[in-house]
Amino acid sequence: MKVLLTHNVKDIGRSGDTAEVSDGYARNFLFPRKLAVLAQEGNLKLAADVKRKASERDAKIEARSRELAARLEGVVCTIKSPSDPSGNLYGSVTDREVAQALEQAGIPVDRRQISMDQHIKKVGDHSVMIRISGAIEKGITVRVVPGENC
């Protein structure tokens, strides 16, 4: 079935493209989520408009992403956490706590954008990647300092 994509769909195409997909995929996934419409003559005339709107939307997202990447340049995020005298944390620092610390610093980042290999379990400086959008990633330093014991 030939469909006109109204939004970007991973592994299928970008907004405004026409794609050949199976009937079931179109009926059960693309159409209910309004990600595509049937590629009829009337809908194909709208393809140029859809592509134009998609490129404008992508340009805005790209601009916001670059602005956020510039704000993240050289950021050191400090988090207090209870620890023992040897520097081992009683708990761990997760992506949620990093997101909250960045939010308090005035940099809104969703916790799902924060890429940590594993939770932080020691006091000190740790490198954390932030996936801003697409291919834009920025590294920040998370400094964990000993806090009050609970």
N, C-alpha and C positions, 0 to 999 in steps of 0.2 A: 504494500500500500504506500502510495506517495503522500507525504505529509509536509506541511510548511511549519517549521519550528517557530514558536513565538517567544521562546526563552532558550538560553543555552542549555543543552542536554549533554552530559558527559558521554563520550564515546559515540555520539550521534552527530552533533553539529552545533553551530552557533545560531543565535537568533536571526531569523530571516532566511536561513538556508532551507532548501528542500531536501528531503532525505527519503530513502526507500527503507521502510521498516515492515516487520511482519504485522499482519492484521491484528493479532492478539495483543501485541505490545502497544499498538496504537490505541485500540479500544479500551484496554484494561489499565494502561499506565499513562500514556501521553494525553489523551483526550480528557479523562476525568480531572487531571491536575492542570488542565489548560496550558500545557507545555507546547501543544501543536494543534493545528487545524488541518482538515482534509485539503489537499492541494488541488483545489478546483480553480477554474479560470478566474473567477471573481476574487478568490483568496490570493491567487498569485499576483494580482495587481497590487495587493496590500504589502507584498514582500518588500518592496523598496522602502515603504514607510516603516515597516518593522525593523529593517536593517538600519535605517537612519536613527530610530529611537534607541536601538541596542547600542550603536556606536556612541551616541551621546551618553547613555547610561554607563557604558564601559569607561568613557573618558572621565566622567565624574568620579567613578570608583577608583580609577588609576590616580587621579589627582589627590583624593583623600588618602589613598594608601601611601603615596610619596610624602605627603605632609606628615602622616603618622610616623613613617620611617625616619623623617628628619627629626621629629620630636624625641624619638627613641635613641637617637645617636648619643652614645656616652652615658646613658642612664645607669645609675647604680641604685638598685632597689634594696632598702634595708628592712629586714624582718627580725623581730625579737621572738625568740622561742626558748622555753625552758630546756636546760641541758645539765649534764653532769660535769664535774670538774675536768674531765678529759676531753670535753668538746662534743660528745655524742648527744644528740637531741633525744629527749624523752619520747617525742612523737616524730613527725616528719613535716617538712614544708612541701605543700602540694601546689599545683597550678592555680587552685582557687585562692590560696593565700597570696601568691604572686600577683594575681589579677586584682585582688583587693588593695594591695600595697600600691600598685600602679594607679588604680582608681583614686586613691587618696592623694597621689602625687599629681593628679589632674590629667592623666593619660588613660583614656578609656580603652581597655583591651578585654575582649571576651576570653574567658579561661580556655575555651577550645582552640584558641589561636596560639596558646603557649605550648611549646614542645619541650618536654623534659624526658630524658631517657629513663630516669627513675626519680623517685621523690628524694628530696635533700634530707640527709640524716646526720650531717655534721656541721659544726660551726665553721664559718669561713666564707670565702668568695666562690661562687659557682656560676658557670656560664649557662644561660638559658636562651633558646631561640624563640622568636615570636614570628609566626607565619601571618603576615599582614594580608596579602591576597596574591593569588596566582604564584608568580615566581619571586615575589618580594618577601624577603625574610630579613630580620634584623636581630642581632645578638645583644643581650643586655647582661649585666652582672647583678646577681642576687647575692647580697651580703647578709649572711645569717649571723646574728650576734646573740650571746647568751642573755636571756631575760630572767624574770623572776620565776622561781620554782613555785608550782601550784600546790 
